[in-house]
């Protein structure tokens, strides 16, 4: 299913908080990706009501040099009782700039919002 374009907008508070949290992990290229946050905007949603979004980094941007299109972190989401409810993925354009934030859930209902960062456990792969 193709993404649904939206008028470009800055990251909202939840998107920014989640991305900052995931990019605190210590991996090569993390610093360059963190430096892109102030220039990152949302350009599409993945489906009506989805919190997964496509991103675009406005120029000039300091590119990262990662070998993959995926940021190398495991970011597992847990509910208040500690049960695993999903994971967060950060996608890159050719390993250089932020291109998407995905919330892959394992519950029956699609999440209506991103999880608070205190419910996200981040580990470098």
N, C-alpha and C positions, 0 to 999 in steps of 0.2 A: 504494500500500500504506500503510495507516495505521500510525502509530508504535505501539510497544508500551509502555504506561505502566509505570513503575517507581516504587517508593516514593521520594519526593523525597529526594535526597542532595546533599551538597556536591560541588562540582567536585573531581575527583581531580587528582593532581599534573600529569598530562599535559594534561588539558583546561585547567587553569588556566594552565600554561606557554604553550600554544598561543594561548589567548585574549590573554594579556598581550603576547605577541610580536606578534600581529596588530594589537592596539590601541596599539602604540607608534608606529604610523604617524601622521603629522601631518595630520589632516583635521578639519573642523568636527564637533564632537560626540564626538570621541575621548575627551576628558577625562571627559565625563559617562558614557560607556560603561565606561571604566576604573573609575570610582567605583562601578559596579554589581557588580563582580566579587565582592566580599565578601558580597553578598546574593544571588548567583546559585546556583541549584540545578538539577540534572538531574532531569527529570520523565518522560522517555521515551527509548527507543532506537529507531532507525529500522528495525531488523531484528535477528533473533537474531545475535549476534556482531558487530554493527555498532559502529563507534566514532563514528558520527554520532548526535547527541543533540538532544532538545528541551530548552530551558532555560526557567526561570521566575525572574524577579527579584522577591524579596520586598520588600514595602513597608517603610519608605519608600525610594523610589529616585529619584535625580536623573535625570529623563528627558533623553535626547538629542533633538535636533530635526533629524533627517536627512530628506531628501526621498524616500528610498527604503527598501524593506524589506531592503536588502542593504548591509552595510558597504562603503564605496567603496575597497577594496583588492584588488589582485591578490596572491594568496598561493600561489605555485607551489612544489610539493614536488619535490625532486630526490633521486635515490639517490646513493650514494657516488661513482659514476663521473660524476655530473652529468646523467644522463638524467632527463627530466621524467617523473614518476610520478603526478602528480595535482595537485589544488589544494584549498585550504581556503576555505570560505565561512562568513561569520557573518551570520545572519539576524536581523532586528529585528521587533518587534511594532509596526507602524504607525510605524516610524522612531524609536521612543523607547526601547525596552528590548531587551536581548538575548533572543532567542527560540530560536535553534538554532545548533549548530556542525556543519557538514557537511564530510566528507572525501570528495571526488569523485576517485576513483582512475582511472588510465588503464592499469593493469596487468591481467593476466588474473585474479589472485586478489584478493579483498577484503582490505584491510589488517586485521591483527589488533590494531593499536595505532596511535595517532596518531604522526606523525613527530616526531623531535627537532627543536627549533626551529632548530638549525644547518643543517637541510636544507630550511628554508622561506624563500624569497625573497619579501619583502613590498615592494610598491610601491603608492602611492596612485594611483588611477585619475584 
